Amino acid sequence: MQQYLENLTPHKDTNYSLWKMTRKLKQPQHHIPPLRLQNNTWARTDEQKATTFARYLSAVFRPFPSQATTEEEDNFMQELSSPYQMTLPPKKICKSEVEYIIQHNTNPTKASGYDLLTCTVIKELSQKGIRALTQIYNAILRLEYFLRHWKIGQIIMVAKPGKKTRLRCHYIDLSASYHFSLKYSKKYCYDACHPS
């Protein structure tokens, strides 16, 4: 470390390392405070904080208790697992529908999802890209297989403004998932609810 600091120079031969180091020092350092656990100890490392948030979110997000009897649930599960259900296959999605959803149901101020694609980039897709996306959506319908990566979501915990950041309940959870999976699910759910 000492040798690195001694070799810093403002010249081109060291790629202006002195100025780069100075710029790094001037940037404000964001302090991420530890979280207080239920047993009044502190979660200081990133792993401990992640475990704390995971436990908290699993306690908060629980499914509603089932209203059906055990017999009804068994019948329902048996019907779902049958290979050929007695329903007509959903109609294919056409390219114009995908274009419409991308142009009108995309919020340009929304942050990028797990795929790191912003809504602006998605709106700039070429006709070839929209055609490929339409083919992917229709393959999902035909094969009845939803891509595994599109099921993945990332939860980001953000501190509520004006609250103490030491308690885990003073954080808002934001979920980020693939924009393409959201577009597909919006279209598919709309078609399922409004059959023509």
Backbone as a printed PyTorch tensor [residue, N CA C, xyz], in Angstrom:
tensor([[[  0.8280,  -1.1870,   0.0000],
         [  0.0000,   0.0000,   0.0000],
         [  0.8750,   1.2550,   0.0000]],

        [[  1.9020,   1.2510,   0.8360],
         [  2.7970,   2.4050,   0.9260],
         [  3.4920,   2.6510,  -0.4170]],

        [[  3.9250,   1.5690,  -1.0630],
         [  4.5990,   1.6980,  -2.3500],
         [  3.6380,   2.2470,  -3.4190]],

        [[  2.3860,   1.8220,  -3.3710],
         [  1.3780,   2.3160,  -4.3100],
         [  1.1890,   3.8200,  -4.1340]],

        [[  1.0800,   4.2750,  -2.8830],
         [  0.8830,   5.6930,  -2.6180],
         [  2.0920,   6.5200,  -3.0580]],

        [[  3.2930,   5.9740,  -2.9100],
         [  4.5000,   6.7030,  -3.2980],
         [  4.6240,   6.8340,  -4.8180]],

        [[  4.0480,   5.8970,  -5.5630],
         [  4.1820,   5.9020,  -7.0200],
         [  3.0800,   6.6820,  -7.7320]],

        [[  2.1930,   7.3360,  -6.9920],
         [  1.1370,   8.1220,  -7.6170],
         [  1.7290,   9.3810,  -8.2430]],

        [[  1.3620,   9.6410,  -9.5060],
         [  1.8360,  10.8540, -10.1930],
         [  0.7070,  11.4320, -11.0370]],

        [[  0.8020,  12.7320, -11.3210],
         [ -0.2290,  13.3490, -12.1720],
         [  0.1170,  13.2880, -13.6540]],

        [[  0.9610,  12.3470, -14.0650],
         [  1.4380,  12.3030, -15.4410],
         [  0.7590,  11.1890, -16.2370]],

        [[  0.9070,  11.2840, -17.5670],
         [  0.2610,  10.3390, -18.4740],
         [  0.8440,   8.9340, -18.3580]],

        [[  2.1410,   8.8090, -18.0360],
         [  2.7740,   7.4890, -18.0000],
         [  2.1860,   6.5840, -16.9210]],

        [[  1.6160,   7.1410, -15.8660],
         [  0.9580,   6.3200, -14.8290],
         [ -0.5600,   6.4370, -14.9230]],

        [[ -1.0370,   6.9120, -16.0860],
         [ -2.4640,   7.0240, -16.3490],
         [ -3.1550,   7.9720, -15.3590]],

        [[ -2.4440,   9.0380, -14.9960],
         [ -2.9710,  10.0730, -14.0930],
         [ -3.5020,   9.4820, -12.7890]],

        [[ -2.7460,   8.5890, -12.2110],
         [ -3.1930,   7.8570, -11.0260],
         [ -3.4320,   8.7650,  -9.8230]],

        [[ -2.6750,   9.8400,  -9.6880],
         [ -2.8610,  10.7530,  -8.5510],
         [ -4.2440,  11.3960,  -8.6050]],

        [[ -4.6540,  11.8240,  -9.8060],
         [ -5.9510,  12.4810,  -9.9300],
         [ -7.0890,  11.4900,  -9.6940]],

        [[ -6.9220,  10.2600, -10.1490],
         [ -7.9570,   9.2390,  -9.9270],
         [ -8.1110,   8.9330,  -8.4460]],

        [[ -6.9710,   8.8450,  -7.7510],
         [ -7.0250,   8.5650,  -6.3140],
         [ -7.6550,   9.7330,  -5.5610]],

        [[ -7.3350,  10.9620,  -5.9660],
         [ -7.9120,  12.1440,  -5.3280],
         [ -9.4180,  12.1850,  -5.5380]],

        [[ -9.8690,  11.8470,  -6.7510],
         [-11.2970,  11.8290,  -7.0280],
         [-12.0130,  10.7950,  -6.1580]],

        [[-11.3850,   9.6460,  -5.9460],
         [-11.9840,   8.6140,  -5.0860],
         [-12.1180,   9.1090,  -3.6550]],

        [[-11.1160,   9.8290,  -3.1800],
         [-11.1450,  10.3260,  -1.8040],
         [-12.2120,  11.3870,  -1.6120]],

        [[-12.5080,  12.1680,  -2.6580],
         [-13.4840,  13.2410,  -2.5440],
         [-14.9200,  12.7300,  -2.5350]],

        [[-15.1550,  11.5380,  -3.0580],
         [-16.5170,  11.0140,  -3.1020],
         [-16.9930,  10.6970,  -1.6910]],

        [[-18.2410,  11.0470,  -1.3890],
         [-18.7520,  10.7620,  -0.0410],
         [-18.8930,   9.2590,   0.1920]],

        [[-18.5350,   8.8370,   1.3640],
         [-18.6510,   7.4300,   1.7360],
         [-20.0200,   7.2130,   2.3830]],

        [[-20.7710,   6.2880,   1.8480],
         [-22.0970,   5.9990,   2.3850],
         [-21.9750,   4.9860,   3.5130]],

        [[-22.4600,   5.3790,   4.6650],
         [-22.4010,   4.4970,   5.8260],
         [-23.6700,   3.6660,   5.8790]],

        [[-23.5060,   2.3600,   5.9240],
         [-24.6470,   1.4550,   6.0620],
         [-24.6400,   0.9510,   7.4980]],

        [[-25.5840,   1.4240,   8.3010],
         [-25.5610,   1.0780,   9.7180],
         [-25.9450,  -0.3790,   9.9570]],

        [[-25.5320,  -0.9250,  11.0920],
         [-25.9370,  -2.2990,  11.4210],
         [-27.4200,  -2.3460,  11.7840]],

        [[-27.9930,  -3.5320,  11.7110],
         [-29.4040,  -3.7370,  12.0440],
         [-29.5210,  -4.3580,  13.4290]],

        [[-30.5130,  -3.9090,  14.1700],
         [-30.7650,  -4.4970,  15.4920],
         [-31.6140,  -5.7480,  15.3110]],

        [[-31.1670,  -6.8440,  15.9060],
         [-31.8980,  -8.1040,  15.8410],
         [-32.8980,  -8.1830,  16.9780]],

        [[-33.7480,  -9.2120,  16.9560],
         [-34.7720,  -9.3540,  17.9930],
         [-34.1730,  -9.6180,  19.3660]],

        [[-33.0060, -10.2480,  19.4160],
         [-32.3940, -10.5420,  20.7160],
         [-31.4630,  -9.4130,  21.1690]],

        [[-31.6750,  -8.1900,  20.6430],
         [-30.9190,  -6.9810,  20.9820],
         [-29.4280,  -7.0790,  20.6700]],

        [[-29.0600,  -7.9100,  19.7070],
         [-27.6910,  -7.9100,  19.2030],
         [-27.7120,  -7.2120,  17.8440]],

        [[-26.5440,  -7.0550,  17.2500],
         [-26.4530,  -6.3060,  16.0000],
         [-26.0190,  -7.2080,  14.8500]],

        [[-26.6320,  -7.0030,  13.7050],
         [-26.2010,  -7.6620,  12.4710],
         [-25.2790,  -6.6750,  11.7600]],

        [[-23.9820,  -6.9850,  11.7390],
         [-23.0150,  -6.0330,  11.1910],
         [-22.5400,  -6.3930,   9.7800]],

        [[-22.3560,  -7.6580,   9.4890],
         [-21.8490,  -8.0470,   8.1720],
         [-23.0040,  -8.1000,   7.1680]],

        [[-22.6480,  -8.0900,   5.8870],
         [-23.6690,  -8.1590,   4.8300],
         [-24.4510,  -9.4590,   4.9020]],

        [[-23.7720, -10.5420,   5.2270],
         [-24.4400, -11.8420,   5.3220],
         [-25.4630, -11.8580,   6.4570]],

        [[-25.0970, -11.2840,   7.5980],
         [-26.0240, -11.2260,   8.7270],
         [-27.2360, -10.3510,   8.3920]],

        [[-26.9980,  -9.2320,   7.6950],
         [-28.1090,  -8.3540,   7.3040],
         [-29.0310,  -9.0550,   6.3160]],

        [[-28.4440,  -9.7640,   5.3550],
         [-29.2520, -10.4810,   4.3670],
         [-30.1070, -11.5520,   5.0420]],

        [[-29.5260, -12.2650,   5.9950],
         [-30.2790, -13.2880,   6.7220],
         [-31.4040, -12.6550,   7.5250]],

        [[-31.1290, -11.5090,   8.1390],
         [-32.1490, -10.8070,   8.9250],
         [-33.3060, -10.3730,   8.0370]],

        [[-32.9860,  -9.7740,   6.8860],
         [-34.0410,  -9.3460,   5.9670],
         [-34.8080, -10.5400,   5.4060]],

        [[-34.1240, -11.6500,   5.1340],
         [-34.7920, -12.8450,   4.6030],
         [-35.7950, -13.3880,   5.6170]],

        [[-35.3990, -13.4450,   6.8630],
         [-36.3270, -13.9230,   7.9080],
         [-37.5200, -12.9850,   8.0400]],

        [[-37.2460, -11.6900,   8.0060],
         [-38.3190, -10.7030,   8.1340],
         [-39.3010, -10.8160,   6.9690]],

        [[-38.7900, -10.8930,   5.7400],
         [-39.6650, -10.9710,   4.5730],
         [-40.4440, -12.2760,   4.5190]],

        [[-39.8220, -13.3800,   4.9680],
         [-40.5570, -14.6500,   4.9740],
         [-41.6620, -14.6460,   6.0290]],

        [[-41.4900, -13.8530,   7.0810],
         [-42.5450, -13.7400,   8.0890],
         [-43.6670, -12.8120,   7.6200]],

        [[-43.3180, -11.7880,   6.8410],
         [-44.3070, -10.8240,   6.3830],
         [-45.1150, -11.3600,   5.2080]],

        [[-44.4350, -11.9520,   4.2170],
         [-45.1160, -12.4170,   3.0130],
         [-45.4830, -13.8890,   3.1510]],

        [[-46.6590, -14.1210,   3.6470],
         [-47.1830, -15.4730,   3.7980],
         [-48.4620, -15.5860,   2.9800]],

        [[-48.7190, -16.7450,   2.3770],
         [-49.9660, -16.8890,   1.6120],
         [-51.1620, -16.9190,   2.5560]],

        [[-52.3030, -16.5010,   2.0200],
         [-53.5190, -16.5450,   2.8110],
         [-53.8800, -17.9970,   3.1000]],

        [[-54.4950, -18.2650,   4.2420],
         [-54.8940, -19.6510,   4.5240],
         [-55.9460, -20.1140,   3.5130]],

        [[-55.8870, -21.3780,   3.1770],
         [-56.7850, -21.9370,   2.1670],
         [-58.2200, -21.9790,   2.6840]],

        [[-59.1510, -21.6360,   1.8080],
         [-60.5750, -21.6680,   2.1490],
         [-61.2080, -23.0110,   1.7550]],

        [[-60.4600, -23.8010,   0.9760],
         [-60.9990, -25.0630,   0.4650],
         [-60.7350, -26.1930,   1.4660]],

        [[-61.5530, -27.2300,   1.3610],
         [-61.3440, -28.4090,   2.1960],
         [-60.1930, -29.2210,   1.6030]],

        [[-59.7100, -30.1920,   2.3610],
         [-58.6100, -31.0410,   1.9040],
         [-59.0040, -31.8260,   0.6580]],

        [[-60.2410, -32.2820,   0.6280],
         [-60.7170, -33.0480,  -0.5240],
         [-60.7420, -32.1790,  -1.7800]],

        [[-61.1960, -30.9220,  -1.6510],
         [-61.2220, -30.0110,  -2.7980],
         [-59.8080, -29.6910,  -3.2800]],

        [[-58.8980, -29.5140,  -2.3500],
         [-57.5040, -29.2380,  -2.7270],
         [-56.8890, -30.4250,  -3.4610]],

        [[-57.1620, -31.6450,  -2.9750],
         [-56.6440, -32.8440,  -3.6420],
         [-57.1900, -32.9640,  -5.0640]],

        [[-58.4880, -32.7050,  -5.2410],
         [-59.0950, -32.7450,  -6.5760],
         [-58.4670, -31.6900,  -7.4890]],

        [[-58.2600, -30.5220,  -6.9440],
         [-57.6710, -29.4280,  -7.7190],
         [-56.2480, -29.7740,  -8.1560]],

        [[-55.4420, -30.2950,  -7.2490],
         [-54.0580, -30.6560,  -7.5790],
         [-54.0210, -31.7980,  -8.6030]],

        [[-54.9400, -32.7510,  -8.4810],
         [-55.0060, -33.8610,  -9.4280],
         [-55.3800, -33.3520, -10.8220]],

        [[-56.3040, -32.3830, -10.8790],
         [-56.7130, -31.8130, -12.1550],
         [-55.5650, -31.0510, -12.8090]],

        [[-54.8020, -30.3260, -11.9980],
         [-53.6740, -29.5600, -12.5310],
         [-52.5560, -30.4570, -13.0410]],

        [[-52.3590, -31.5930, -12.4040],
         [-51.2670, -32.4770, -12.8010],
         [-51.6400, -33.4150, -13.9560]],

        [[-52.8930, -33.3920, -14.3750],
         [-53.2800, -34.2480, -15.4990],
         [-52.6130, -33.7310, -16.7700]],

        [[-52.1390, -34.6450, -17.6440],
         [-51.3570, -34.2220, -18.8000],
         [-52.1400, -33.4350, -19.8470]],

        [[-53.3630, -33.8080, -20.1260],
         [-54.1410, -33.1240, -21.1610],
         [-55.4260, -32.6050, -20.5450]],

        [[-55.4000, -31.3600, -20.1630],
         [-56.5910, -30.7640, -19.5710],
         [-57.5660, -30.4110, -20.6830]],

        [[-58.8240, -30.3920, -20.3610],
         [-59.8630, -30.1800, -21.3580],
         [-60.1190, -28.6910, -21.6100]],

        [[-59.0880, -27.9610, -21.9340],
         [-59.2510, -26.5580, -22.2940],
         [-58.5800, -26.3360, -23.6390]],

        [[-59.0920, -25.3780, -24.3620],
         [-58.4870, -25.0370, -25.6410],
         [-57.1790, -24.2970, -25.3960]],

        [[-56.1920, -24.5000, -26.2520],
         [-54.9430, -23.7700, -26.0620],
         [-55.1670, -22.2760, -26.2810]],

        [[-54.4350, -21.4380, -25.5680],
         [-54.6150, -19.9910, -25.7730],
         [-54.1670, -19.5960, -27.1690]],

        [[-54.7980, -18.5460, -27.6840],
         [-54.4440, -18.1270, -29.0450],
         [-53.0640, -17.4830, -29.0530]],

        [[-52.4270, -17.5310, -30.2110],
         [-51.0790, -16.9950, -30.3420],
         [-51.0790, -15.4830, -30.1520]],

        [[-49.9560, -14.9910, -29.6740],
         [-49.7680, -13.5600, -29.5240],
         [-49.1700, -13.0470, -30.8360]],

        [[-49.7320, -11.9810, -31.3680],
         [-49.1830, -11.4440, -32.6160],
         [-48.2240, -10.2930, -32.3200]],

        [[-47.4380,  -9.9630, -33.3230],
         [-46.3760,  -8.9750, -33.1760],
         [-46.9300,  -7.5980, -32.8070]],

        [[-48.0750,  -7.2530, -33.3500],
         [-48.6570,  -5.9390, -33.0640],
         [-49.0600,  -5.8150, -31.5900]],

        [[-49.4920,  -6.9290, -30.9760],
         [-49.8370,  -6.8980, -29.5610],
         [-48.6010,  -6.6440, -28.6990]],

        [[-47.4990,  -7.2920, -29.0540],
         [-46.2530,  -7.0840, -28.3140],
         [-45.7870,  -5.6430, -28.4820]],

        [[-45.8620,  -5.1150, -29.7070],
         [-45.4860,  -3.7140, -29.9480],
         [-46.3470,  -2.7710, -29.1230]],

        [[-47.6520,  -3.0290, -29.0810],
         [-48.5670,  -2.1620, -28.3280],
         [-48.2210,  -2.1700, -26.8470]],

        [[-47.9780,  -3.3670, -26.2820],
         [-47.6550,  -3.4560, -24.8570],
         [-46.3530,  -2.7280, -24.5560]],

        [[-45.3590,  -2.8930, -25.4170],
         [-44.0680,  -2.2330, -25.1840],
         [-44.2190,  -0.7170, -25.2780]],

        [[-44.9790,  -0.2250, -26.2580],
         [-45.0930,   1.2190, -26.4580],
         [-46.0280,   1.9000, -25.4570]],

        [[-47.0760,   1.2300, -25.0240],
         [-48.0790,   1.8940, -24.1890],
         [-48.0890,   1.4540, -22.7270]],

        [[-47.6000,   0.2860, -22.4150],
         [-47.6310,  -0.1910, -21.0290],
         [-46.2530,  -0.2140, -20.3930]],

        [[-45.3450,   0.6040, -20.8790],
         [-43.9880,   0.6310, -20.3430],
         [-43.7320,   2.0030, -19.7680]],

        [[-43.4030,   2.0430, -18.5020],
         [-43.1190,   3.3010, -17.8190],
         [-41.6380,   3.6370, -17.9940]],

        [[-41.2990,   4.7260, -18.7040],
         [-39.8860,   5.0260, -18.9630],
         [-39.0990,   5.4110, -17.7130]],

        [[-39.7920,   5.7860, -16.6400],
         [-39.0810,   6.1720, -15.4210],
         [-38.8250,   4.9860, -14.5010]],

        [[-39.3320,   3.8150, -14.8800],
         [-39.1410,   2.6330, -14.0440],
         [-37.6930,   2.1520, -14.1300]],

        [[-37.1560,   1.7220, -13.0080],
         [-35.7630,   1.2660, -12.9650],
         [-35.6100,  -0.0380, -13.7210]],

        [[-34.3720,  -0.3370, -14.0830],
         [-34.1100,  -1.5910, -14.7880],
         [-34.3560,  -2.7610, -13.8590]],

        [[-34.7260,  -3.8620, -14.4450],
         [-35.0190,  -5.0540, -13.6650],
         [-33.7910,  -5.9100, -13.4630]],

        [[-34.0390,  -7.1630, -13.1690],
         [-32.9670,  -8.1180, -12.9260],
         [-32.1280,  -8.3270, -14.1810]],

        [[-32.7160,  -8.0980, -15.3390],
         [-31.9920,  -8.2530, -16.6080],
         [-31.1850,  -7.0160, -16.9810]],

        [[-31.2650,  -5.9500, -16.1830],
         [-30.5350,  -4.6900, -16.3640],
         [-30.9290,  -3.9480, -17.6360]],

        [[-32.0910,  -4.2470, -18.1960],
         [-32.5940,  -3.5170, -19.3600],
         [-33.5800,  -2.4600, -18.8900]],

        [[-33.3510,  -1.2270, -19.2870],
         [-34.2780,  -0.1610, -18.9250],
         [-35.4490,  -0.1610, -19.9000]],

        [[-36.5190,   0.5050, -19.5110],
         [-37.6980,   0.5740, -20.3790],
         [-37.3940,   1.3380, -21.6630]],

        [[-36.4860,   2.2910, -21.5820],
         [-36.1010,   3.0450, -22.7780],
         [-35.4540,   2.1280, -23.8070]],

        [[-34.5920,   1.2300, -23.3480],
         [-33.9370,   0.2770, -24.2540],
         [-34.9750,  -0.6590, -24.8730]],

        [[-35.9240,  -1.1120, -24.0740],
         [-36.9510,  -2.0260, -24.5790],
         [-37.8050,  -1.3220, -25.6370]],

        [[-38.1070,  -0.0300, -25.4100],
         [-38.9000,   0.7080, -26.3990],
         [-38.1530,   0.9010, -27.7120]],

        [[-36.8390,   0.8490, -27.6790],
         [-36.0330,   1.0440, -28.8830],
         [-35.7570,  -0.2650, -29.6280]],

        [[-36.4150,  -1.3530, -29.2510],
         [-36.2110,  -2.6330, -29.9360],
         [-36.5510,  -2.5160, -31.4170]],

        [[-35.7560,  -3.1470, -32.2420],
         [-36.0190,  -3.1470, -33.6820],
         [-37.1570,  -4.1220, -33.9890]],

        [[-37.6170,  -4.1000, -35.2270],
         [-38.6760,  -5.0210, -35.6470],
         [-38.2240,  -6.4710, -35.5230]],

        [[-36.9500,  -6.6920, -35.7800],
         [-36.3980,  -8.0440, -35.6540],
         [-36.4440,  -8.5070, -34.1910]],

        [[-36.1270,  -7.6030, -33.2720],
         [-36.1680,  -7.9300, -31.8490],
         [-37.5760,  -8.1980, -31.3670]],

        [[-38.5360,  -7.4020, -31.8320],
         [-39.9380,  -7.6150, -31.4470],
         [-40.4460,  -8.9330, -32.0100]],

        [[-40.0390,  -9.2630, -33.2460],
         [-40.4360, -10.5400, -33.8410],
         [-39.8810, -11.7060, -33.0300]],

        [[-38.6050, -11.5900, -32.6160],
         [-37.9990, -12.6560, -31.8110],
         [-38.7010, -12.7820, -30.4630]],

        [[-39.0410, -11.6570, -29.8550],
         [-39.7440, -11.6730, -28.5750],
         [-41.1240, -12.3120, -28.7180]],

        [[-41.8120, -12.0170, -29.8220],
         [-43.1180, -12.6280, -30.0860],
         [-42.9810, -14.1400, -30.2420]],

        [[-41.9350, -14.5830, -30.9240],
         [-41.7030, -16.0210, -31.0860],
         [-41.4310, -16.6870, -29.7330]],

        [[-40.6920, -16.0040, -28.8720],
         [-40.4290, -16.5610, -27.5360],
         [-41.7320, -16.7010, -26.7570]],

        [[-42.5760, -15.6490, -26.7930],
         [-43.8520, -15.7060, -26.0760],
         [-44.7390, -16.8330, -26.6030]],

        [[-44.7950, -16.9930, -27.9120],
         [-45.6190, -18.0560, -28.4900],
         [-45.0500, -19.4380, -28.1780]],

        [[-43.7220, -19.5590, -28.0910],
         [-43.1200, -20.8370, -27.6970],
         [-43.4760, -21.1720, -26.2540]],

        [[-43.5320, -20.1510, -25.4060],
         [-43.9340, -20.3740, -24.0100],
         [-45.3570, -20.9120, -23.9650]],

        [[-46.2430, -20.3260, -24.7640],
         [-47.6330, -20.8020, -24.8070],
         [-47.7210, -22.2210, -25.3460]],

        [[-46.9610, -22.4990, -26.4070],
         [-47.0380, -23.8130, -27.0600],
         [-46.4680, -24.9110, -26.1770]],

        [[-45.2980, -24.6430, -25.5600],
         [-44.6250, -25.6640, -24.7560],
         [-45.1040, -25.7140, -23.3040]],

        [[-45.8480, -24.6710, -22.8980],
         [-46.3120, -24.5540, -21.5130],
         [-45.1470, -24.5970, -20.5340]],

        [[-44.0790, -23.9280, -20.9180],
         [-42.8810, -23.8680, -20.0760],
         [-42.4730, -22.4110, -19.9470]],

        [[-42.4600, -21.9080, -18.7290],
         [-42.0660, -20.5300, -18.4630],
         [-40.5870, -20.5200, -18.1150]],

        [[-39.8190, -19.6600, -18.7710],
         [-38.3680, -19.6250, -18.5820],
         [-37.9930, -19.4380, -17.1140]],

        [[-37.0400, -20.2150, -16.6560],
         [-36.6330, -20.1790, -15.2550],
         [-36.0840, -18.8050, -14.8570]],

        [[-35.3210, -18.1960, -15.7610],
         [-34.7390, -16.8900, -15.4420],
         [-35.8050, -15.8110, -15.2970]],

        [[-36.9360, -15.9880, -15.9490],
         [-37.9960, -15.0020, -15.8420],
         [-38.7730, -15.1510, -14.5400]],

        [[-38.5530, -16.2350, -13.8180],
         [-39.2110, -16.4280, -12.5250],
         [-38.4020, -15.8180, -11.3850]],

        [[-37.1700, -15.4610, -11.6800],
         [-36.2770, -14.9400, -10.6460],
         [-36.5660, -13.4650, -10.4330]],

        [[-36.6020, -13.0710,  -9.2090],
         [-36.7550, -11.6680,  -8.8590],
         [-35.6950, -11.2840,  -7.8490]],

        [[-35.3890, -10.0270,  -7.7970],
         [-34.3880,  -9.5380,  -6.8550],
         [-35.0840,  -8.5360,  -5.9460]],

        [[-34.9620,  -8.7200,  -4.6590],
         [-35.5730,  -7.8110,  -3.6950],
         [-34.4940,  -6.8880,  -3.1650]],

        [[-34.7530,  -5.5870,  -3.2700],
         [-33.8150,  -4.5780,  -2.8010],
         [-34.4600,  -3.8640,  -1.6290]],

        [[-33.7580,  -3.8010,  -0.5170],
         [-34.2800,  -3.1460,   0.6700],
         [-33.7780,  -1.7020,   0.6930]],

        [[-34.7180,  -0.7600,   0.7770],
         [-34.3990,   0.6620,   0.7950],
         [-34.9510,   1.2490,   2.0790]],

        [[-34.1330,   2.0510,   2.7680],
         [-34.5630,   2.6520,   4.0290],
         [-35.6910,   3.6510,   3.7770]],

        [[-36.7020,   3.6430,   4.6490],
         [-37.7920,   4.6060,   4.5520],
         [-37.2480,   5.9780,   4.9430]],

        [[-37.6490,   7.0210,   4.2290],
         [-37.1270,   8.3440,   4.5670],
         [-37.6200,   8.8050,   5.9340]],

        [[-36.7050,   9.3610,   6.7120],
         [-37.0520,   9.8940,   8.0230],
         [-37.1600,   8.8560,   9.1270]],

        [[-36.8680,   7.6140,   8.8240],
         [-36.9390,   6.5530,   9.8420],
         [-35.5380,   6.1330,  10.2470]],

        [[-35.4250,   5.5540,  11.4310],
         [-34.1330,   5.0340,  11.8750],
         [-33.8210,   3.7690,  11.0800]],

        [[-32.6090,   3.6830,  10.5860],
         [-32.2480,   2.5460,   9.7390],
         [-31.7300,   1.3640,  10.5390]],

        [[-31.8580,   1.4290,  11.8400],
         [-31.3660,   0.3150,  12.6570],
         [-32.3730,  -0.8220,  12.7560]],

        [[-33.6550,  -0.5350,  12.5130],
         [-34.6870,  -1.5660,  12.6210],
         [-35.0660,  -2.0750,  11.2390]],

        [[-35.2300,  -3.3860,  11.1230],
         [-35.5000,  -3.9800,   9.8080],
         [-36.8800,  -3.6130,   9.2880]],

        [[-37.8120,  -3.2570,  10.1570],
         [-39.1580,  -2.8970,   9.6920],
         [-39.2060,  -1.4760,   9.1300]],

        [[-38.1150,  -0.7400,   9.2150],
         [-38.0710,   0.6110,   8.6640],
         [-37.4700,   0.6180,   7.2600]],

        [[-37.6170,  -0.4780,   6.5520],
         [-37.1290,  -0.5900,   5.1780],
         [-38.2900,  -0.9490,   4.2620]],

        [[-38.2210,  -0.4580,   3.0360],
         [-39.2040,  -0.7900,   2.0040],
         [-38.5670,  -1.8370,   1.0960]],

        [[-39.3270,  -2.8520,   0.7380],
         [-38.7730,  -3.8570,  -0.1820],
         [-39.2440,  -3.5490,  -1.5940]],

        [[-38.2890,  -3.4300,  -2.4940],
         [-38.5740,  -3.2080,  -3.9100],
         [-38.1650,  -4.4700,  -4.6510]],

        [[-39.0320,  -4.9590,  -5.5030],
         [-38.6820,  -6.1640,  -6.2470],
         [-38.3670,  -5.7970,  -7.6840]],

        [[-37.3120,  -6.3870,  -8.1900],
         [-36.9040,  -6.1730,  -9.5770],
         [-36.9090,  -7.5260, -10.2700]],

        [[-37.6100,  -7.5880, -11.3940],
         [-37.6370,  -8.8270, -12.1660],
         [-37.4810,  -8.4750, -13.6400]],

        [[-37.4390,  -9.4670, -14.4740],
         [-37.2500,  -9.2520, -15.8950],
         [-38.4300,  -8.4840, -16.4800]],

        [[-38.1420,  -7.4290, -17.2360],
         [-39.2080,  -6.6600, -17.8750],
         [-39.9780,  -7.5150, -18.8700]],

        [[-39.2830,  -8.3950, -19.5840],
         [-39.9510,  -9.2010, -20.5980],
         [-40.9390, -10.1700, -19.9600]],

        [[-40.6150, -10.6840, -18.7830],
         [-41.5550, -11.5940, -18.1220],
         [-42.7800, -10.8330, -17.6450]],

        [[-42.5820,  -9.5770, -17.2090],
         [-43.7270,  -8.7790, -16.7740],
         [-44.6380,  -8.4560, -17.9570]],

        [[-44.0280,  -8.1350, -19.1030],
         [-44.8310,  -7.8320, -20.2900],
         [-45.6300,  -9.0660, -20.7090]],

        [[-44.9860, -10.2420, -20.6620],
         [-45.6540, -11.4750, -21.0590],
         [-46.8030, -11.7820, -20.0990]],

        [[-46.5350, -11.6630, -18.7950],
         [-47.5780, -12.0200, -17.8280],
         [-48.7460, -11.0480, -17.9100]],

        [[-48.4750,  -9.7550, -18.1910],
         [-49.5820,  -8.8060, -18.3500],
         [-50.4620,  -9.2160, -19.5220]],

        [[-49.8240,  -9.5390, -20.6340],
         [-50.5700,  -9.9060, -21.8350],
         [-51.3350, -11.2170, -21.6190]],

        [[-50.6730, -12.2040, -21.0390],
         [-51.2970, -13.5070, -20.8540],
         [-52.4570, -13.4160, -19.8600]],

        [[-52.2590, -12.6770, -18.7600],
         [-53.3250, -12.5310, -17.7590],
         [-54.5020, -11.7600, -18.3350]],

        [[-54.2260, -10.7560, -19.1670],
         [-55.3220, -10.0020, -19.7880],
         [-56.1410, -10.9100, -20.7000]],

        [[-55.4530, -11.7290, -21.4950],
         [-56.1480, -12.6530, -22.4020],
         [-56.9400, -13.6920, -21.6350]],

        [[-56.3960, -14.1380, -20.4920],
         [-57.1050, -15.1510, -19.7110],
         [-58.3700, -14.5770, -19.0850]],

        [[-58.3150, -13.3040, -18.6880],
         [-59.4700, -12.6770, -18.0540],
         [-60.4850, -12.1560, -19.0630]],

        [[-60.0280, -11.8480, -20.2860],
         [-60.9190, -11.3080, -21.3230],
         [-60.8700, -12.1690, -22.5750]],

        [[-61.4080, -13.3620, -22.5180],
         [-61.3690, -14.2100, -23.7240],
         [-62.2500, -13.6170, -24.8150]],

        [[-61.7910, -13.7730, -26.0680],
         [-62.5720, -13.2030, -27.1800],
         [-63.4670, -14.2450, -27.8100]]])
